[in-house]
Amino acid sequence: MPTRRLSEFVQALRGAGLRISPDEAGQAMDAAALVGYARRQRFHDALAVTLVKQQQDRPPFEETFARFFEAEDSRVDPSGDMEPAMPAPAADPASAQTPEEQQAEALLASTPEQLQQRMAEAAAEMDFTQMEVITQQGLYSRRLLMNMGMGAVDDRVLQLDQGNPSQQARAEQLRQWRARVREQAAGQVRRQFLLHGAGKGRALREQTLRAVPFRDLREFRDVQALVRKMARRLASLHQRRMKTSRRGMLDARRTMVASIRHDGVPAKLFWRRRPPRKTRVMVICDVSSSVSDAARFLLQFLYAMNDVLPRVRSFAFASRFDEITDDFSRYSPEVAVGQVLDRLSGSGTDYAEMFRAFQARCERELDAHTTVIILGDARNNYLPDGAETLQAISRRVKQVWWLNPESRGRWNSGDAVMDRYLPHCRLARQCATLNDLERVVDSLLGALD
């Protein structure tokens, strides 16, 4: 089996959600070459051993393997009036035919098995891995038919349509035969799209959703699944960082002392382990109508990462301020966010009152181990801004981060007073899409190490 074919299979597995490194793909190809391709089960097992790393990867592997290596069952049956070997009209002897006409007649004279083989050979010359969206299937079907030589059949049909009644009858027979071949080609392309295009289509959709403003995301399906997927990926990445970070620096003295018993060879390495850090995260979200969607996704993202984040205390405010931590301990993030928005969302935000209420409730916990994250547009309805209270909070905690869903050009427009809060924030960023949110949380995880 050509290496290209196995490479396409690996790409199909990646499209189905399996994570396969180039080194693992190389090992699979070596294993396949070692066991050979004649015995299907041994070939299957060799690929499974090298490419399936987790039990959850087994079902998509089996489904992709079956689809990719399945034998073609469909056949074109040119029987009855559609007999492909029907001779050309006497007025059109083979010796007088053009090369294109001869190609058409050769294709029409093929047996079902020969036609199937020709389609398989034409498909082998094409790169189906570039299919990304479902609308490309028609284009690839046309290319497959052209590679088979069906263009000559199209020309032959047009030529016969201009002839006598018997030739026109022949043209109608060929049109029916051609329709069946096109249907078979479409099936071949459809199977290839399920292998290669569906995964890319999901990736393209996810890429698009990541860039959609929060205010428009609720119109799309499967957004919650994407948020959880992004959170898991980021959590997995951070867990690897934490493992390296906790190991600490090399303890050269202990390593050298231990190497004496091995003639100076450092057979065992010793590390200076870091003591665990007592970090806290407090999140304050403006859930007024203008920014409630951003708050929804920030809270869902943070609580989907509870395995790597320290305990998060959450607060929300619009016309009034309240702690919402217990909502997330009782319900799933999606349900909890919905309840919070129903209870607290509205208009009339008062940032000064929010800062005072937060300081009064959490004063004992505001210390050098605390990170405060504020999500809001800083639109204070022309009320007092309360910047002096934020300054007092900032002096007591490790850092204050401000996430603003609006573009920077609007941070100080109208009733927005972002410039009054910026001096007291260690970091202030726009956070209007899932891409922005992922970058912010990634930076947060690094800052908490």
C-alpha positions as CSV (number, residue, x, y, z in Angstrom):
1,M,0.0,0.0,0.0
2,P,1.5,3.4,-0.9
3,T,2.7,5.7,1.8
4,R,0.4,8.4,0.6
5,R,-2.7,6.2,1.2
6,L,-1.6,5.6,4.8
7,S,-0.9,9.3,5.2
8,E,-4.5,10.1,4.1
9,F,-5.8,7.5,6.6
10,V,-3.8,9.3,9.4
11,Q,-5.3,12.6,8.2
12,A,-8.8,11.1,8.4
13,L,-8.2,9.9,11.9
14,R,-7.1,13.4,12.9
15,G,-10.3,14.7,11.4
16,A,-12.2,12.3,13.5
17,G,-10.6,13.8,16.6
18,L,-7.6,11.6,17.3
19,R,-4.4,13.3,18.3
20,I,-1.6,11.7,16.3
21,S,2.0,13.1,16.2
22,P,4.2,12.8,13.1
23,D,6.4,10.3,15.0
24,E,3.4,8.1,15.8
25,A,2.3,8.3,12.2
26,G,5.8,7.1,11.2
27,Q,5.6,4.2,13.7
28,A,2.2,3.2,12.2
29,M,3.6,3.1,8.7
30,D,6.6,1.0,9.9
31,A,4.3,-1.4,11.7
32,A,2.0,-1.7,8.6
33,A,5.0,-2.4,6.3
34,L,6.2,-5.1,8.8
35,V,3.0,-7.1,9.1
36,G,2.0,-6.5,5.4
37,Y,-1.4,-5.6,4.0
38,A,-2.7,-9.0,2.8
39,R,-4.2,-10.1,6.1
40,R,-6.7,-7.4,7.0
41,Q,-7.0,-8.1,10.8
42,R,-3.2,-8.1,11.3
43,F,-3.0,-4.9,9.4
44,H,-5.9,-3.4,11.5
45,D,-4.3,-4.4,14.7
46,A,-0.9,-3.0,13.8
47,L,-2.5,0.4,13.1
48,A,-4.6,0.3,16.2
49,V,-1.7,-0.5,18.5
50,T,0.4,2.4,17.2
51,L,-2.4,5.0,16.7
52,V,-5.0,4.5,19.5
53,K,-3.7,5.8,22.8
54,Q,-6.9,6.2,24.8
55,Q,-10.0,4.0,25.1
56,Q,-12.2,6.9,24.0
57,D,-10.3,7.0,20.7
58,R,-11.2,3.4,19.9
59,P,-14.8,4.0,18.4
60,P,-13.7,6.8,16.0
61,F,-10.7,4.7,14.9
62,E,-12.9,1.6,14.2
63,E,-15.4,3.7,12.3
64,T,-12.8,5.5,10.2
65,F,-10.9,2.3,9.5
66,A,-14.1,0.6,8.2
67,R,-15.0,3.6,6.0
68,F,-11.5,4.1,4.7
69,F,-10.7,0.6,3.7
70,E,-14.2,-0.7,2.9
71,A,-14.6,-2.4,-0.5
72,E,-16.7,-0.6,-3.1
73,D,-20.0,-2.4,-3.2
74,S,-21.9,-0.2,-5.7
75,R,-21.8,-1.2,-9.3
76,V,-23.0,0.4,-12.5
77,D,-25.2,-2.1,-14.4
78,P,-25.5,-1.1,-18.1
79,S,-27.9,-3.9,-18.9
80,G,-31.0,-4.1,-21.2
81,D,-31.4,-1.1,-23.4
82,M,-28.3,0.4,-21.8
83,E,-26.0,-2.3,-23.1
84,P,-22.6,-0.5,-23.2
85,A,-21.2,-2.7,-25.9
86,M,-24.0,-1.7,-28.3
87,P,-22.2,-1.0,-31.6
88,A,-22.1,2.5,-33.1
89,P,-24.4,3.3,-36.0
90,A,-23.2,2.0,-39.4
91,A,-22.7,5.5,-40.7
92,D,-20.2,6.0,-38.0
93,P,-17.6,3.3,-38.5
94,A,-14.8,3.0,-35.9
95,S,-12.2,3.8,-38.5
96,A,-13.8,7.2,-39.1
97,Q,-14.1,8.0,-35.4
98,T,-12.0,10.7,-33.7
99,P,-9.8,9.8,-30.8
100,E,-12.3,11.4,-28.4
101,E,-15.1,9.3,-29.9
102,Q,-13.0,6.1,-29.6
103,Q,-12.3,7.0,-25.9
104,A,-16.1,7.4,-25.3
105,E,-16.9,4.1,-27.0
106,A,-14.1,2.3,-25.0
107,L,-15.5,3.6,-21.8
108,L,-19.1,2.6,-22.8
109,A,-17.9,-0.9,-23.7
110,S,-16.4,-1.4,-20.2
111,T,-17.9,-4.2,-18.0
112,P,-19.1,-3.1,-14.5
113,E,-15.9,-4.4,-13.0
114,Q,-13.7,-2.6,-15.5
115,L,-15.7,0.6,-14.9
116,Q,-15.3,0.2,-11.2
117,Q,-11.6,-0.3,-11.6
118,R,-11.4,2.8,-13.8
119,M,-13.2,4.9,-11.2
120,A,-10.9,3.6,-8.5
121,E,-7.8,4.5,-10.5
122,A,-9.1,8.0,-11.3
123,A,-9.9,8.5,-7.6
124,A,-6.4,7.4,-6.6
125,E,-5.0,10.2,-8.6
126,M,-7.0,12.8,-6.7
127,D,-6.3,14.5,-3.3
128,F,-9.6,14.3,-1.4
129,T,-7.9,15.5,1.8
130,Q,-8.4,19.1,0.6
131,M,-12.2,18.9,0.9
132,E,-13.3,21.2,3.7
133,V,-17.0,22.0,3.1
134,I,-19.9,19.9,1.9
135,T,-20.6,22.2,-1.1
136,Q,-17.3,21.0,-2.6
137,Q,-18.6,17.5,-3.3
138,G,-20.1,18.5,-6.6
139,L,-16.8,19.9,-7.8
140,Y,-14.9,16.8,-6.8
141,S,-17.5,14.5,-8.4
142,R,-17.0,16.4,-11.6
143,R,-13.3,16.1,-11.4
144,L,-13.5,12.4,-10.8
145,L,-15.7,11.9,-13.8
146,M,-13.4,13.9,-16.0
147,N,-10.4,11.8,-14.8
148,M,-12.3,8.7,-15.9
149,G,-12.8,10.2,-19.4
150,M,-16.5,11.0,-19.1
151,G,-15.9,14.3,-20.9
152,A,-15.7,12.3,-24.1
153,V,-19.0,10.6,-23.3
154,D,-20.6,14.1,-22.8
155,D,-19.3,15.1,-26.3
156,R,-20.6,11.9,-27.8
157,V,-24.1,12.5,-26.4
158,L,-24.2,16.0,-27.8
159,Q,-23.0,14.7,-31.2
160,L,-25.7,12.0,-31.3
161,D,-28.4,14.5,-30.4
162,Q,-27.8,16.2,-33.7
163,G,-28.2,13.0,-35.8
164,N,-31.1,11.0,-37.1
165,P,-33.8,9.5,-34.8
166,S,-31.9,6.3,-34.1
167,Q,-28.9,8.3,-33.0
168,Q,-31.0,10.5,-30.8
169,A,-32.4,7.3,-29.2
170,R,-28.9,6.2,-28.6
171,A,-28.1,9.6,-27.0
172,E,-31.0,9.1,-24.6
173,Q,-29.7,5.7,-23.6
174,L,-26.3,7.1,-22.9
175,R,-27.7,9.9,-20.8
176,Q,-29.4,7.4,-18.6
177,W,-26.2,5.4,-18.3
178,R,-24.2,8.5,-17.6
179,A,-26.6,9.5,-14.8
180,R,-26.0,6.2,-13.1
181,V,-22.2,6.6,-13.4
182,R,-22.5,10.1,-11.9
183,E,-24.5,8.8,-9.0
184,Q,-21.8,6.2,-8.3
185,A,-19.1,8.9,-8.5
186,A,-21.1,11.1,-6.1
187,G,-21.2,8.2,-3.7
188,Q,-17.5,7.8,-3.9
189,V,-16.9,11.5,-3.2
190,R,-19.4,11.5,-0.4
191,R,-17.6,8.7,1.4
192,Q,-14.3,10.6,1.0
193,F,-15.9,13.8,2.4
194,L,-17.0,11.9,5.5
195,L,-13.4,10.8,6.0
196,H,-11.6,14.0,5.2
197,G,-14.0,16.9,4.8
198,A,-16.2,16.4,7.9
199,G,-13.3,16.8,10.3
200,K,-12.0,19.9,8.5
201,G,-15.5,21.2,8.3
202,R,-15.8,21.0,12.1
203,A,-12.4,22.6,12.5
204,L,-13.4,25.4,10.2
205,R,-16.7,25.9,12.0
206,E,-14.9,26.0,15.4
207,Q,-12.4,28.5,14.0
208,T,-15.3,30.7,12.9
209,L,-17.1,30.5,16.2
210,R,-13.9,31.4,18.1
211,A,-13.9,34.8,16.2
212,V,-17.7,35.5,16.5
213,P,-18.5,38.3,19.0
214,F,-20.0,37.0,22.2
215,R,-23.3,38.9,21.5
216,D,-23.9,36.7,18.4
217,L,-22.7,33.4,19.7
218,R,-26.0,32.3,21.3
219,E,-27.4,32.0,17.7
220,F,-25.1,29.0,17.0
221,R,-25.5,25.5,18.2
222,D,-22.8,23.5,20.0
223,V,-21.1,26.6,21.5
224,Q,-21.2,25.1,25.0
225,A,-19.4,22.0,23.7
226,L,-16.8,24.2,22.0
227,V,-16.2,26.1,25.3
228,R,-15.7,22.9,27.2
229,K,-13.3,21.6,24.5
230,M,-11.2,24.7,24.6
231,A,-11.1,24.6,28.4
232,R,-10.0,21.0,28.5
233,R,-7.3,21.7,26.0
234,L,-6.0,24.7,28.0
235,A,-6.3,22.7,31.2
236,S,-4.3,19.8,29.8
237,L,-1.6,22.2,28.6
238,H,-1.4,23.9,31.9
239,Q,-1.2,20.6,33.8
240,R,2.0,19.8,31.9
241,R,3.4,23.2,32.8
242,M,2.5,22.7,36.4
243,K,4.3,19.4,36.5
244,T,7.5,21.0,35.2
245,S,7.1,24.0,37.4
246,R,6.6,22.0,40.6
247,R,9.6,20.0,39.9
248,G,11.7,23.1,40.4
249,M,15.4,23.7,39.5
250,L,18.1,21.1,39.5
251,D,19.7,20.6,43.0
252,A,23.3,20.4,41.9
253,R,24.7,19.8,45.4
254,R,22.5,16.8,46.2
255,T,22.9,15.4,42.7
256,M,26.8,15.5,43.0
257,V,26.8,14.0,46.5
258,A,24.6,11.1,45.3
259,S,26.9,10.6,42.3
260,I,29.9,9.7,44.5
261,R,28.6,6.1,45.0
262,H,28.5,5.8,41.2
263,D,32.0,7.0,40.5
264,G,30.9,10.5,39.9
265,V,28.1,9.5,37.4
266,P,24.9,11.4,38.2
267,A,22.7,8.3,38.1
268,K,19.8,10.1,39.9
269,L,18.8,13.8,39.6
270,F,17.5,15.8,42.5
271,W,15.3,18.8,42.2
272,R,14.5,21.8,44.4
273,R,10.8,21.5,44.7
274,R,8.7,24.6,44.9
275,P,6.3,25.0,47.8
276,P,2.7,25.2,46.7
277,R,1.4,28.7,46.3
278,K,-1.8,29.8,48.1
279,T,-3.5,31.6,45.3
280,R,-7.1,32.9,45.1
281,V,-9.1,34.1,42.1
282,M,-12.1,36.4,42.5
283,V,-14.2,37.2,39.5
284,I,-16.6,40.2,39.3
285,C,-18.9,40.2,36.3
286,D,-21.1,43.0,35.0
287,V,-24.2,41.1,33.9
288,S,-26.2,44.1,32.6
289,S,-27.7,43.6,29.2
290,S,-24.8,45.2,27.3
291,V,-22.2,42.7,28.5
292,S,-24.1,39.7,29.9
293,D,-23.0,37.4,27.0
294,A,-19.4,38.0,27.7
295,A,-20.0,37.3,31.4
296,R,-21.8,34.1,30.5
297,F,-18.8,32.6,28.6
298,L,-16.1,33.8,31.0
299,L,-17.8,32.1,33.9
300,Q,-18.5,28.9,32.0
301,F,-14.8,28.8,30.8
302,L,-13.4,29.4,34.3
303,Y,-15.6,26.8,36.0
304,A,-14.8,24.2,33.2
305,M,-11.2,24.5,34.3
306,N,-11.7,23.8,38.0
307,D,-9.0,21.1,37.9
308,V,-6.2,23.5,37.4
309,L,-7.5,26.8,38.7
310,P,-7.5,27.5,42.4
311,R,-10.9,28.0,44.0
312,V,-12.8,30.7,42.2
313,R,-15.2,33.0,44.1
314,S,-17.6,34.7,41.7
315,F,-19.6,37.8,42.0
316,A,-22.1,39.5,39.7
317,F,-23.7,42.9,39.5
318,A,-26.0,45.1,37.5
319,S,-28.5,47.1,39.5
320,R,-27.3,45.2,42.6
321,F,-24.3,43.2,43.7
322,D,-24.2,39.6,45.0
323,E,-21.9,36.6,45.3
324,I,-22.8,33.7,42.9
325,T,-20.2,31.1,44.0
326,D,-22.8,28.8,45.5
327,D,-24.8,28.7,42.2
328,F,-21.8,27.0,40.5
329,S,-21.4,24.5,43.4
330,R,-25.0,23.4,43.1
331,Y,-25.5,23.4,39.3
332,S,-23.6,22.9,36.1
333,P,-22.0,26.1,34.7
334,E,-24.6,26.4,32.0
335,V,-27.5,26.2,34.4
336,A,-25.8,28.4,37.0
337,V,-25.1,31.2,34.5
338,G,-28.7,31.1,33.4
339,Q,-30.0,31.5,36.9
340,V,-27.6,34.3,37.7
341,L,-28.6,36.3,34.7
342,D,-32.2,35.8,35.5
343,R,-31.7,37.0,39.0
344,L,-29.3,39.9,38.6
345,S,-29.3,41.1,35.0
346,G,-30.8,44.4,34.2
347,S,-29.8,48.0,33.7
348,G,-28.5,50.8,35.9
349,T,-25.0,49.5,36.7
350,D,-23.2,51.3,39.5
351,Y,-19.5,50.5,39.6
352,A,-18.8,52.6,42.7
353,E,-21.4,50.8,44.7
354,M,-20.1,47.5,43.4
355,F,-16.5,48.3,44.5
356,R,-17.7,49.3,48.0
357,A,-19.8,46.1,48.4
358,F,-17.0,43.9,47.2
359,Q,-14.5,45.5,49.5
360,A,-16.8,45.2,52.5
361,R,-17.6,41.5,51.8
362,C,-14.1,40.3,51.0
363,E,-11.8,42.6,52.9
364,R,-10.2,39.8,55.0
365,E,-9.3,37.8,51.9
366,L,-7.8,40.6,49.9
367,D,-4.1,39.9,50.2
368,A,-0.9,39.3,48.2
369,H,-2.2,35.9,47.1
370,T,-5.4,37.2,45.5
371,T,-6.1,38.0,41.8
372,V,-9.2,40.0,41.1
373,I,-10.7,39.8,37.6
374,I,-13.3,42.4,36.6
375,L,-15.3,41.9,33.4
376,G,-17.3,45.0,32.3
377,D,-17.6,47.8,29.9
378,A,-17.0,50.5,32.6
379,R,-20.2,52.3,31.6
380,N,-21.4,53.8,34.8
381,N,-24.5,55.7,33.8
382,Y,-22.7,59.0,34.7
383,L,-22.7,58.0,38.4
384,P,-19.5,58.4,40.6
385,D,-16.9,56.0,39.3
386,G,-15.5,54.8,42.7
387,A,-11.9,54.7,41.3
388,E,-10.5,55.4,44.8
389,T,-12.1,52.2,46.2
390,L,-10.6,50.2,43.3
391,Q,-7.2,51.8,44.1
392,A,-7.5,50.6,47.7
393,I,-8.4,47.1,46.5
394,S,-5.5,47.1,44.1
395,R,-3.0,48.0,46.8
396,R,-4.0,45.0,48.9
397,V,-4.1,42.2,46.3
398,K,-1.6,40.6,44.0
399,Q,-3.1,42.0,40.8
400,V,-6.3,43.4,39.2
401,W,-7.2,42.4,35.7
402,W,-9.9,44.2,33.7
403,L,-11.5,42.5,30.7
404,N,-13.6,44.8,28.5
405,P,-15.9,43.3,25.8
406,E,-15.8,46.5,23.8
407,S,-13.2,47.6,21.4
408,R,-10.5,49.9,22.8
409,G,-11.8,52.8,20.7
410,R,-15.0,52.8,22.8
411,W,-13.5,52.4,26.3
412,N,-14.0,56.1,27.1
413,S,-16.9,57.0,24.9
414,G,-20.2,58.1,26.2
415,D,-20.7,57.1,29.9
416,A,-17.6,54.8,29.9
417,V,-14.9,55.8,32.3
418,M,-12.3,53.1,31.6
419,D,-9.5,55.7,31.9
420,R,-10.3,56.2,35.6
421,Y,-9.8,52.5,36.3
422,L,-6.7,51.7,34.1
423,P,-4.1,53.1,36.5
424,H,-5.2,50.6,39.1
425,C,-5.1,47.5,36.9
426,R,-2.0,45.4,36.2
427,L,-3.6,44.3,32.9
428,A,-6.5,45.5,30.8
429,R,-7.5,43.7,27.6
430,Q,-10.4,43.5,25.2
431,C,-12.3,40.3,25.6
432,A,-15.0,40.1,22.9
433,T,-14.6,36.6,21.4
434,L,-13.7,33.0,22.5
435,N,-10.2,33.6,21.0
436,D,-9.7,36.6,23.3
437,L,-11.0,34.6,26.3
438,E,-8.7,31.7,25.7
439,R,-5.7,34.0,25.5
440,V,-6.7,35.8,28.7
441,V,-7.2,32.6,30.7
442,D,-3.9,31.2,29.3
443,S,-2.1,34.3,30.6
444,L,-3.9,34.0,33.9
445,L,-2.8,30.4,34.4
446,G,0.8,31.5,33.7
447,A,0.5,34.4,36.1
448,L,-0.8,32.1,38.9
449,D,2.1,29.6,38.7
